[in-house]
Amino acid sequence: MTLRGVLLCLLLSCGALAQENDDWGDDDWNGDDWGEDPWAEEEAGLEWTGFVEAGGGVRLSSFGPTDFTLGEGRARVETQYFWQAIDFSFKGDLGYDAVIDDEILQLRELAAAFGIGSNIDVKLGRQVLTWGTGDLLFLNDLFPKDFVSFFSGRDNEYLKAPGDAVKISFFNKLFNVDFVWNHDFDPDEYINGERLVFFSPEAGRVVSPASKLRADTPDDSEFALRLYKTVNAVEYAFYVYDGWFKQPNAVNNRGVPAFARLRTYGASVRRSLGPGLANMEVAWYDSMKDDDGGNPRIPNDQFRLLGGYEWEAVKNFNVGLQYYLEWTQDHDELISNSPAPRFEPDEFRHVLTNRLTLKRMRDKLTLSLFTFFSPSDGDAYLRPTVEYRYSDAWQYSAGANLFIGKDDHTFFGQLEDNSNLYARVRYYY
């Protein structure tokens, strides 16, 4: 099926669904005669909602596996059901991806949540998890991300990938605790060449491989822990994670990309300051298999720091600024042992971000620009977007992912040939 065919089918589906929903509103089955049905309360509790969406994105460069980064139609179905004291939730996507000629079948949530006593909550199953204080920068949030979706033009929701986990929350006067355990390690959806190109140190250049990159994924569990408390309107949190780096930034003995062992310790604070909200977050990344930093196949330890501030500069115009630092430990040993020292990261990597958001037309129109700029790497990533909410049902979005870099091996520089323009239309039912 062609990209044009996919988009046309989805738009026709939206119209049909809208008409179908209108017909349901006058259905005789909703009459009062059913008021005494013993099943009425249970049926009323199971409400199906979601959306239908069509999206397309075109690459601005001729280098890449396809001319498109996005070309899909998808339908979201979600519901929530309460039984006894258990809350069951479901979210799933179904559709077709024309860029890779494959169906979309993603279970984003299938979980059961319940309480134990008065101060313990449990959620079991597939779910999307997040914590930390960064805006599109993640230090202590080591739950899986989908950067392929984010860089291709999908909705921001899809940056957070789902995972299968057990989450236990404990609430008390001293502090609150979140504990998350995954039986199987959940990595990021990393760039593998199927849709987006990337830099290969072995080739010494940006590549678009004939077959997608496959990493050696560990078959083991991981856990994350957060202790948090609000004191005098100041939010404090402490974090621990034990698992693996989420990106395959190591190489195993067979020369295959792999995930290195990782343990992190971190803290964050967030509070009101002047007219806005300030936050600071730190994290220590302990690369457990390379204590002295001399093994170039394994990433070195790092200290990471983030500081941010956001405020409403004028009415309906918000500004958010962040500074991010990666300090690679034992950097001299890394350089002296590396087979390609020119491709290794600088000891200090600095990143500055800004988010500008303007709302107009009674919040129906939202204009936004998010910019990443690294003065140490000499690269940048610009993400302008426009969203228009025509009605409660219809929403239109458009934007761009623009990558700039003087060197192919830096984080954003390697993605320059993935720069794209995209547009999406969504109907909520």
Secondary structure, DSSP 8 states (H G I E B T S, - for coil): --HHHHHHHHHHHHHHHHHHHHHHHT-GGGSGGGTT-TTHHHHHT---EEEEEEEEEEESSS-SS-SEEEEEEEEEEEEEEEETTEEEEEEEEEEEETTTTEEEEEEEEEEEEEEETTTEEEEEEEE----SS-SS--SS--S-BBHHHHHHT--GGGGB--EEEEEEEE--SS-EEEEEEESS----B---SSSS-EEETTTTEEE--SS----B---S-EEEEEEEEEETTEEEEEEEEEEE-SS--EE-TTS-EE--EEEEEEEEEEEEETTEEEEEEEEEEEETT-TTS--TTS---EEEEEEEEEEEEETTEEEEEEEEEEEESSHHHHHHH-S-GGGS--SEEEEEEEEEEEEETTTTEEEEEEEEEETTTTEEEEEEEEEEE-SSSEEEEEEEEEEEESSTTSTTGGGGGG-EEEEEEEEE-
